Amino acid sequence: MELPFSESFKIKMVEPIRKSTRAEREQWIKDAKYNLFNLKSEQVFIDLLTDSGTGAMSDRQWSAMMVGDESYAGASSYYNLKNAIKRILGFDHFLPTHQGRAAENVLFSAMIKEGDYIPGNSHFDTTKGHIEFRKAHAVDLTIDIASDTEAYHPFKGNIDTDKLEAYMAQNASKVPFIIVTVTNNTAGGQPVSMECLRKTREIANKYGKPVVFDSARFAENAYFIKIREKGYESKTIKEIVAEMYSYADAMTMSSKKDAIVNMGGFIAMRSQELWRACSTFNIMFEGYVTYGGMSGRDMNALAVGLDEGTEFEYLETRIKQVEYLGSRLTEFGIPFQTPVGGHAIFVDANKVLPNMPREQFRAQTLAIELYLEAGVRGVEIGAILADRDPETRENRYPKLELLRLAIPRRVYTNNHMEVIAVALKNVFDRRNQITRGFEITWEAPIMRHFTAELERCK
Ligand SMILES: *Cc1c(COP(=O)(O)O)cnc(C)c1O
C-alpha cells in the first residue's frame, strides 16, 4: 500500500487553544458588534483571519534569533540577510523595512510621480493605496478568466500580456515600471506562470521599462510552476525562483508570508543608483540602511526563513493542506473558488446565500455563522470591504462575495482542517434557515471593514 502524504515537520512547542460553547460565542460576537476583527484571539478556536505574520517559526529560526546582532550599523544579521537575498533571489542590493507596505512606500517614493500609470496583474490593496496616494493610477490587466470562480486555469494570476502590449504601445511614456504580484493575492492567491513572467520581461525590454515583483508569496508561486508548468517538473524550487527573478529589476517583499516570520519586509534591486535613491527614503521612513524597520534578531530569522520557505518539502506540506481543506469542501458540495490558490480558500457566499439581499452582507453573514458554529474566524471579502464610492458615498457591491479562510503556515494540523470543513458543512446544510443578514450601525469614513459595527437585521 502506498504510504499516505504527511507533514514534513514534527512539533516541538505548542500553544493551547480553547474550545468555547455556542452560548459564549453568541455573547462574544454580539459584544464585538458582529465584526470579527473585534474579537479577542482567545475567543477564537481556529483563526483563519490571515496568513500574514501568523506562521510558526522553526527551531532554526528561533536559534538564529538568539545570535542576532543589534549593532546600529553593519550588523552581522544584516549581512546574513543580504547574503540570503543574493543567493536565493539574485539581487546585489537591498534595504530592510518593517513590512511589505513600508517597502512599497520607500520604493514608490523613488519611482512614482503624480500622473503615472502602473500596469500589472491585480494590485494588492496597500500597493494600490501607495500608488493612488501619489496621485498615480493602478492598471489591472489580469486575464479575464480570473474573475470566474468555477473556471479552471493553471495560472489564473497571469497578466494578459496581449493587453499589456497594447497598453504599453499607447501609454509607455506615462509608465515608470510594470508590477507583477506573485502569487496574485487579490485574485485568490492564484499563481503567475514562468511564460507570463518571461513575456512581461520582453514587453518591458521593448519599451525600456523596469519590472518590479510584489513578492509576498513568491515561493508558493514557484511551487505551482513546478507542479503545473511544462519543463519545470524536475527543477528545484530554488532554481525556479532564480529564473523568476532573472526577469525582475526590483522587488518588494512582505516577509510575513512566504519568509515565515511574524514581522518584516524588504526591497531588493539590481541597480545601485535605485538603491541610493531609495536609501534616503528608507532612512527617513524606516531606519538606517542596515536595519530599516527590523531588529538584528528578526533579520537573522528572516534569512533562515527565506531558505526554509523555498524548500519543496515545506511548500508541498503547506499547499497540500490548503488543497485538503478544498477537497473536503468539494465532497460536501460547498461552492468555492477553484482551483484553490496557495494560501486560502474563498467560499462563494453568493452561491451559499443567493436569496439574501446583498444589502445584508452575504459573506459577512456566512463568516459570523461559521464563527457561531465552531469558533472558526475567517474574513469577509465582499461589500463591507468594498466600502462606499468616494464620490457618491453609495455602497459598492463587488461581483463576488467571498468568505476567505486563510491558512497560517505550519500552525494547524489536518484535524483542524477537518473541523473547519465540517463546521462549514453544518452551516451550509442549514443555509435555507439563514434568512436574516446584518446592517451597519456605525462605520469609519474609509477602510470601514476593520472597525464597522453591525447588528442583525430585524
Ligand atoms: C501582504 C501583502 C502586501 C503588504 O505587506 P504587509 O507586510 O502586510 O505590509 C503587499 N502585497 C501583497 C501581495 C501582499 O500579500
The ligand as an ORCA input file, in Angstrom:
! r2SCAN-3c Opt
* xyz 0 1
  C       0.555     41.388      2.459
  C       0.857     41.928      1.140
  C       1.412     43.212      0.983
  C       1.647     44.151      2.148
  O       2.504     43.604      3.083
  P       2.373     43.917      4.655
  O       3.515     43.147      5.233
  O       1.038     43.445      5.130
  O       2.540     45.374      4.830
  C       1.715     43.628     -0.299
  N       1.460     42.856     -1.368
  C       0.929     41.624     -1.252
  C       0.679     40.807     -2.476
  C       0.592     41.134     -0.003
  O       0.027     39.920      0.099
*
